[in-house]
Amino acid sequence: MKPAAPLPVDNLAHTCSEAGVGIEQATRGIRSPDSSVGQEMRGRCLDDHWTADAIECFAMMHEGDLGTCAKKLPEDSRKAMFAALGGTDETAVAIAKIRLADMHVGVPACDQLFATAHDFLGCEAIPLEDRAQAGAQIADSWNLPDKLPADAQARIAKVCSESREALVQRSSAAGCQ
């Protein structure tokens, strides 16, 4: 009798252990060199019950894919994962860039602020610590309800415009556009 053909590897689901290894390998450039997150990410995956789609993404991810895979997690799981990865200014900037890349609140001035802040984080002429602090402040401070009264939208738009202008001035002074 002829043995059954082995299943192709592509048909096998990845595990939380493999997701942890993927995150470990793909985040080396944004973590402290002496830190390890593989086991902690495996635990997060198990405890938070990551979907098969998220596990697959993390198991197969490459450097620069963190944002794509992180979007596959619910907000609470994503925040916990980012917190576990944190610790260095490089990590804080990378995480803020990921969060700001797709952040939209429906107030045009604020959406422009997020785009400007994303660009600001890439300005290497500004000290890393300053970029990490600014990125975290902007990314963490915008959790608005879906419907806002017109007067609240106007006040928020004013704050966003002023914040954006401050970032533009700081970027320009540093020689970044």
Secondary structure by P-SEA (a helix, b strand, c coil): cccccccccccccccaaaaaaaaaaaaccccccccccaaaaaaaaaaacccaaaaaaaaaccccaaaaaaaaccaaaaaaaaaaacccaaaaaaaaaaaacccccccaaaaaaaaaaaaaaacccccaaaaaaaaaaaaacccccccccaaaaaaaaaaaaaaaaaaaaaaaaaccc
